Every structure is written in structure tokens, then in C-alpha cells.
Amino acid sequence: MTAVLPERPAALSTSLLGEHPTAGPCPCGTCAAAGTGAADLLARLATAPGGRTAVVAGDRTLTFDELRAEAAAFAARITALGTGPESVVALCLPRGADLVTAIIGTLTAGAAYLPVDPALPVERRRYLVEDSGADLVVTDGTAGSPAPGARAVTIAELTDVRSDAPVPYAPAPVTADTLAYVIYTSGSTGRPKGVEIGRGAVSLLLRELEGAGAATGEGRRVGWNASPSFDASVQQWVRLCRGDTLVMIDEETRRDPALLAALVDAQALTDLDVTPSHADPLLDLLTPDGGPRPLTLLVGGEAIGTALWDRLAAAHTSGLLRALNVYGPTECTVDATAGWIDRPGEPHIGTALPGLRARLLDEDLAPVGEGEAGELYLAGPRVARGYRNRPGLTAERFVADPSGAPGGRMYRTGDRCRLLPDGRLAYLGRADGQVKLRGHRIELPEIEAALTRVDGVAEAAVVLGEDAGGTPCLIAHHRGGDATALRTALTAALPSYMVPAAYVAVDRFATTPSGKLDRAALATRVEASKDRAGTAGSAGSAGPAGPAEGLTGTAEELIARVWTQVLGAASIGPDDNFFKLGGHSLLAIKLVSRVRAELSVALPVKAVYAHPRLRDLAAHIEGLTAAKDA
């Protein structure tokens, strides 16, 4: 399946992206990096100009000299605590300069890092630390170890460069297969699974992004936009190793398109990774005023719809920005394919990056015919080592490569694709029960297992449907149990993006003739019950039916009308809660946009989270209006 990326701007690389030799040396030089000592990644970091800014995190900055000094101190101290190659260090730190230092310091010691986002529920954090068998937990001191009994130390204790004599920056020797990190993804068995990635694979990722033209030139300024628990974060911090500046994006800014667009300008970002769900509203705010931008958008995490694709292609053509569609499972070190969004038409995921070989196979692992759909398999040096402590699951998903070298493996992605006439791949969807929502990979059985652990729930099934406004969301069907109790239990056990937006009680589940759950019937039921799903949380509302009844004041009435439009709810009352009515981060962005358009109020997205009750949000908006008019 050898192919070339379509014609691109002259400033970008035109290197081949596709098959590489299965025997003998590869002439591209990229593959060679996988076998030349994975310290290559940190060796490149050692050569970055010392006085150049490495990290910008709010009011704090680190030069490359300062970063290397802190990372060296961190590495020396965790080594003294017994960590080294194949050890796992859990980093329970918020996105900021300390997290960057901890990642580089862990790798400098030869160990592997496990990102544990402090925003995750306590139960989830404990599971990650315990299941991974982490040897050490690093926190910011605001809380103890997520897992009782796990050894914990604060980042301040590990990075204080004043307490000891300076430690030279000297990365520990490792091999290409030495463990670099463990990142957990949603699990079809009901529990998340840890993906193990080797050091050579991470080195290759950086070189291939450069070869694809996604990371070119000197002194780029890269926004870290992803959660540290999401593998796209690797694509962002790895840019430090080529001497680029990493700009940390806080949670408030990353979920508010207006603030994010302002940060792009204020920090002169040249590279930003976003999901399609966030690219759409952001694109409205990236205007061509002041001339063409040097911004490169790396868009990934979920499929791009035709409308957004055409908008990005127009922005690319006009010189507003460059847009690259990147696709890849966590099991293949972040990005597996790439394609420039430089012309309108059918969306595609480009062609395979050099460190991977892409194959479309049928159920018998035979190549599909030209133009036919098949399951995408990926092979090559960037395929993961496997799932941590899951030999059975590893054997199921990482299968023998029949056309590769002896002992070679390929990863079964579960994604269906079709080869387009120009050699690029069109993404057709999943072949199993996994879904993508707002850039997050979700195994529906994991949510269903969490539902059935709640007292009173006999059965549960979750589908990806739409709310009344047509926005994709998770819908939970349950036999037994109360919707409010279910939402509360899932909020405490799962990441927020896995908590269903609506709950539908059923007396029984439809089955197929073979006696299995009929998911197609569930999807039909969701489509027929949009209003019910959208208003599931408003049964006890203080206000009578009708979006404006029971409300006092113009602001409450206007907000109720906007809520009705955004949520598609038939009844909105003053004591209703936006998130209990099925609201989520994407709908919060839409809500803010409507408020700005209709009320001329610069409402930040964080205000919706701080004031989720309609009456409180209306009062907050009245306060903003009064301050503006004063």
C-alpha cells in the first residue's frame, strides 16, 4: 500500500509515506533511528540552545538550561529511590511546567512515566496506579498518593536544584525497546488497559512528524492542549526534543474557543493539536486580520465531517493556516497516518507514516480488493509492546504479521477503511463496539460495566446517539436504577467524557433472533426519544412546562430560551441544571456562543461550570452586563 501524500506547499517535506523494506536497511534514515539507541530523543534535547525558552506555563517559564537542570536533579533523586529502566513512575500532576520536568526527568533516569490526571475521579486514579504496579508516585503536594500503600513524593522534593551540588544532564543508557510510558485507554472488558510504548517508538514519532512536514524549521511554539492522560500529549511534549518551545494551555483556556484563539495570538503559537469538535468553533475566531498565520493545526482524535473538512481546506488554501489530519491508535505511538487538508471533497486520513506499514485485510487476514473496505492493520517499529499485565488481550489484538519478517507483529485497529484511487485512506468507522466522542476513545462495555455495578441496575446498554440538537452524545439505557443515582455513581467512577448525557429507563431490552442484545433497536429508540433524553434531568424542575414559564426577569427568560435551543429540552425551569439536562463541554461552548451573539455578553465557558443552575447563570450574566454598562 505504498502511497505519497498529495501535493503540498513547497515549504513542506515531500518524503514518501508508506511501505518500508521488511528486510535490509531502509534508505530513509527514519527507521534506522529505532535501532540506534533510543537515547537519540534525549540526546537531541541536550543540544537545544540553553538560553532559549523551553516551557511557558502561565507566569512561569523555563529555559532549556533550567529544564535540563531540573530534569537531571529529578532523575538523580528517583534513581536514588530505586527507579530505573522498566520502572514505572506515576505522575499525578496538573498540566504545567512541573509535569514537563517530571516527564523529561523520568525518561532521563531510564524509567517510564504513567500520566495520572488529577482531574480524574479518585477511584480511576487509584486503579491506574495499582494496575500499573507503579514503583513511585509523584504529586504536587496538594494530595497524597492516589493508591494507599504506594510510595509517594512531591515534585518540589525532586526538582530543588539549590539543595544539592549541580547534577549533570546525563540520560541513562537504554535500548529502543526500553519502556518509555504507559497510557491507559478505555477497556472492552470493563476496566481500562495500559498500553506500553518503547523509547525507540517515541524517537521515531518525532522524526516522522518532521518528515511529514508537521514539525519544520527552528524555534516553533507548540501548544500543549491535550490531557496528559491522552496520547496526543506525547506528540506535543516530544517537540521539546527538537528545540521547540512548549506553551502549556490551562483547562479554562482549552475549553473556551475565544480564550484559545486569544492565546494563539498572544503566544504566537505556530502549532496546535485539536479535535474536530474543538476545531470547528475555533475556526470561526481565527480571522485573517493582520495577514496569513504561521499556524499549523494538527486535527485528530475523531473523524472529520465533510463540512468541517471543506472549511479547513478553504482556510488552508487562503493561507489562514495549514491543517493536517492525523490518525492513530494509542497502540501505535500516537499518529499512524497523516494527510494535508488542502482541498475540499471526501475526507481522508492520508497515508501511513514511515515507521508503520498499513494493510487493509478481510476476516481471514487476506488483502481486500482495490477500492473495497477492510479492517486496518498496522505493523512496524512503532507498534506498542502490548498491554501491561494483559497477555491474553495482547495476543488478541497484536497478531502475527503474515507478510512481515519472522516474529513480526501487527496491531488490529478495529477501524474499517477503504483505499482511495490516489492512494490515501478513507476512514469508514469501527468494526466493533468502540466509539470516538469529542476526541476520546471509549469502549461502551466499560461504561455498561460501571452501570451494572450500581445497586438496583439489572442490565444496561450504552449507545452513541444524538441529543435533540443533533450533537453526538452517549445515551445510557438501563433496566432498574434511578437516573440521578446512576449519573452520580458514574461521575465518581469514570472520566467526565465517559459519563452519559442522558438516561433512558426500559422495562426490557430487545434481542436478536439469536438472543443477543439488539443494539440497532436501541439506536432507533434513542432517535425517537431525543426530547426525552434531552430533558431527562428536568422532571423535578421548579418551573412549569414551557421554556420561559416560572422564570423571573429578562435575563432568566433569555437564558431559558437559549438553553431550549442548545439542549432541545421541552421544559426549562429556573432551578434546572445545565449538565443534568444533558449538557456537556461541547454544548457549553455552543451555549456561550449563543449568549455572546444574542445578549452581547462576553461570557466565558468556565461560567457555565461555575453556575450550572439557570437562575445562578442568569444572575451572573446580569452582573457582567451591569459591569459593562457602568
Secondary structure, 3 states (H helix, E strand, C coil): CCECCCCCCCCCCCCCECCCCCCCCCCCCHHHHCCCCCCHHHHHHHCCCCCCEEEEECCEEEEHHHHHHHHHHHHHHHHHCCCCCCCEEEEECCCCHHHHHHHHHHHHCCCEEEECCCCCCHHHHHHHHHHHCCCEEEECCCCCCCCCCCCEEEHHHHHCCCCCCCCCCCCCCCCCCCEEEEEEECCCCCCCEEEEEEHHHHHHHHHHHHHCCCCCCCCCEEEECCCCCCCHHHHHHHHHHHCCEEEECCHHHHCCHHHHHHHHHHCCCCEEEECHHHHHHHHHHCCCCCCCCCCEEEECCCCCCHHHHHHHHHHHHHCCCEEEEEECCHHHCCCCEEEECCCCCCCCCCEECCCCEEEEECCCCCECCCCCEEEEEEECCCCCCEECCCHHHHHHHEEECCCCCCCCEEEEEEEEEEECCCCCEEEEEECCCEEEECCEEEEHHHHHHHHHCCCCCCEEEEEEEECCCCCEEEEEEEECCCHHHHHHHHHHHCCHHHCCCEEEECCCCCECCCCCECHHHHHHHHHHCHHHHHCCCCCCCCCCCCCCCCCCCHHHHHHHHHHHHHHCCCCCCCCCECCCCCCCHHHHHHHHHHHHHHHCCCCCHHHHHHCCEHHHHHHHHHHHHHHHHC
